[in-house]
């Protein structure tokens, strides 16, 4: 039986740029970083050190060569924010591509893109 979601794998082209994006622009923390010295490097990031669910940044090219059968597409992620307008404004001021805030049946939401043009959504909760 599954009790919770632990990690979400995000395959990126440039791990260092991805770390910079998620930490400097979104305020995420680096929880762990591993490198086997043979090309397999992964970085665990999360909104805070005590977050139960985290994102693991993997090198897309390396994983594709190691496991060509894997789907390396970007997962569709929905994040929550306590103050959507302020968060959107902050991202925009940091030159993050952001969409307009739209009203959905479940609440206000907008999307943003990372530096590799992967889109994610944020909902006010």
LINRA-V687035 format. One record per residue. SS is DSSP state (H for helix, E for strand, C for the rest). Layout:
# LINRA-V687035
SS / SS
This chain:
# LINRA-V687035
C / C / C / C / C / C / E / E / E / E / E / E / C / C / H / H / H / H / H / H / H / H / H / H / H / C / C / C / E / E / E / E / E / E / E / C / C / C / C / C / E / E / E / E / E / E / C / C / C / C / C / C / C / E / E / E / E / E / E / H / H / H / H / H / H / H / C / C / C / C / C / C / C / C / C / C / C / E / E / E / E / C / C / H / H / H / H / H / H / H / H / H / H / C / C / C / E / E / C / C / C / E / E / E / C / C / E / E / E / E / E / E / E / C / C / C / C / C / E / E / E / E / E / E / C
